[in-house]
Amino acid sequence: MVARGSDVRPTAGRRSQRRNAVRFAGLGVGGAALLTLLTGCDVGKAVDGFGWPQGGITPQSHRMYDLWIASAIAALAVGVFVWGLIFWCIIRYRKRGDSLPVQTRFNMPMEFLYTIAPVLIVAVLFYYTAIIQTDVDRTSKNPDVTVEVVAFKWNWQFNYRDGIGADANTVASTLGTTEVIPVLVLPTGRSIRFEETSKDVIHSFWVPELLFKRDVFPGNVRNVFEVDRLTTEGAYVGRCAELCGTYHSMMNFELRVVSPEEYDQFLAAKKAGQSTQDALTAIGEDPLATTTEPFKTRRDENNFNKTSATGVGS
């Protein structure tokens, strides 16, 4: 007979390994379920884009939006996992008496996890960031439309060009004033090149739906970027996104996206000498900006040193 004390039983180490295996399996199943849930719905819409502008009107904007949402989800997943470990350790290893818990020198699975996992996460994010950044910054040798964006204190001028580079000619122009918001008219379905320059200080050209916020530098610097095409007609507000001076907050413009046929008619009217407002009316568009309006600059005699009755400046 076999003595009772010699019965073969799982050791404490084996039981612990089994429990760990069950925990990791549960985490894996939970992660898979979460991933399935997230891919089955518009996560960005549900959480208001995690702060990123929604409703992009260019292919580049959608790629950047997808990268942002994926990065936010990855960050949240890592955060939930780390918080889970912290609270698990707080509960599991809380003080239960005067004796210390079992001390171990190392935990190979845990050390492997917190060493390899961050490297993998950074490598994946870096790969997709490099791919999308390269795609977003790509320019072509012969875009369909070229617009020169000229910023100045505190308004915008949009020059429609017959080619690329500083040596190209301006065939039509729209100039903003204190009383009239400048309207930049562009077509759908065509590649568009933006060439930016400033007459004084650094400004920043930003249309949230384009999802580009590009600095506009003074001097001989021309900041250039392109979009493959505009996909949705409509009116979109544009802003200066760089603190450029006293009236920075009033430096708005409007992007008006129209059909290619309407764009050709608009440009022909401008070339014929019509104003931007008349050319917009000719293609059935509102002549003035609809997404923003001129601000009251309050530039009157009260803003300056008004001479008093005694002849002393107030």
CORVENSUL-V191216 format. One record per backbone hydrogen bond with DSSP energy under -1.0 kcal/mol. CO is the residue of the C=O (numbers start at 1). NH is the residue of the N-H. E is the energy in kcal/mol with one decimal. If there is no record, write none. Layout:
BEGIN
CO_NH_E + CO_NH_E
END
This chain:
BEGIN
3_6_-1.4 + 4_7_-1.6 + 11_15_-2.2 + 12_16_-2.2 + 13_17_-2.2 + 14_18_-2.4 + 15_19_-2.3 + 16_20_-2.4 + 17_21_-2.5 + 18_22_-2.4 + 19_23_-2.3 + 20_24_-2.8 + 21_25_-2.3 + 22_26_-2.3 + 23_27_-2.5 + 24_28_-2.5 + 25_29_-2.6 + 26_30_-2.8 + 27_31_-2.8 + 28_32_-2.4 + 29_33_-2.5 + 30_34_-2.5 + 31_35_-2.6 + 32_36_-2.4 + 33_37_-2.2 + 34_38_-2.6 + 35_39_-2.4 + 38_41_-1.1 + 41_43_-1.4 + 42_46_-1.8 + 43_47_-1.5 + 44_49_-4.9 + 45_48_-1.0 + 47_50_-1.3 + 48_51_-1.4 + 49_52_-2.1 + 57_231_-2.6 + 58_62_-1.5 + 59_63_-1.9 + 60_64_-2.4 + 61_65_-2.2 + 62_66_-2.5 + 63_67_-2.1 + 64_68_-2.2 + 65_69_-2.5 + 66_70_-2.5 + 67_71_-2.4 + 68_72_-2.3 + 69_73_-2.5 + 70_74_-2.4 + 71_75_-2.5 + 72_76_-2.4 + 73_77_-2.7 + 74_78_-2.4 + 75_79_-2.4 + 76_80_-2.9 + 77_81_-2.2 + 78_82_-2.6 + 79_83_-2.9 + 80_84_-2.4 + 81_85_-2.1 + 82_86_-2.4 + 83_87_-2.7 + 84_88_-2.3 + 85_89_-2.4 + 86_90_-2.2 + 87_91_-2.2 + 88_92_-3.4 + 89_93_-2.2 + 107_111_-2.8 + 108_112_-2.6 + 109_113_-2.1 + 110_114_-2.6 + 112_116_-2.6 + 113_117_-2.0 + 116_120_-2.4 + 117_121_-2.6 + 118_122_-2.7 + 119_123_-2.3 + 120_124_-2.4 + 121_125_-2.4 + 122_126_-2.7 + 123_127_-2.2 + 124_128_-2.2 + 125_129_-2.4 + 126_130_-2.6 + 127_131_-2.2 + 128_132_-2.4 + 129_133_-2.7 + 130_134_-2.1 + 131_135_-1.8 + 132_136_-2.8 + 133_137_-2.2 + 145_193_-3.0 + 146_161_-2.4 + 147_195_-2.6 + 148_159_-2.7 + 149_197_-2.5 + 150_157_-2.3 + 151_199_-2.4 + 152_155_-3.2 + 155_152_-2.0 + 156_176_-2.7 + 157_150_-3.0 + 158_174_-2.2 + 159_148_-3.2 + 160_171_-3.0 + 160_172_-1.2 + 165_168_-1.3 + 169_162_-2.1 + 172_160_-2.9 + 174_158_-2.8 + 180_177_-2.2 + 182_254_-2.1 + 184_256_-3.2 + 186_258_-2.4 + 191_145_-1.9 + 192_227_-2.1 + 193_147_-2.8 + 194_225_-1.8 + 195_149_-2.8 + 196_223_-1.5 + 197_151_-2.2 + 203_216_-3.3 + 204_241_-1.5 + 205_214_-2.0 + 206_239_-2.9 + 207_210_-1.4 + 207_211_-1.5 + 209_57_-1.7 + 214_205_-2.7 + 216_203_-2.2 + 217_198_-1.9 + 223_196_-2.7 + 225_194_-3.2 + 227_192_-2.2 + 230_189_-1.9 + 234_257_-3.1 + 236_255_-3.4 + 238_253_-2.2 + 239_206_-1.6 + 245_248_-1.6 + 247_250_-1.2 + 248_251_-1.7 + 250_252_-1.7 + 253_238_-3.0 + 254_184_-3.3 + 255_236_-2.7 + 256_186_-2.3 + 257_234_-1.9 + 258_188_-1.6 + 259_263_-2.5 + 260_264_-2.3 + 261_265_-1.9 + 262_266_-2.6 + 263_267_-2.8 + 264_268_-2.1 + 265_269_-2.2 + 266_270_-2.3 + 267_271_-2.5 + 268_272_-1.5 + 269_274_-2.3 + 270_273_-1.6 + 275_279_-2.6 + 276_280_-2.2 + 277_281_-2.1 + 278_282_-2.0 + 280_285_-2.8 + 281_284_-1.5 + 298_300_-1.4 + 300_303_-2.0 + 301_304_-1.1 + 304_306_-1.1 + 306_314_-1.7 + 308_311_-1.8 + 312_308_-1.7
END
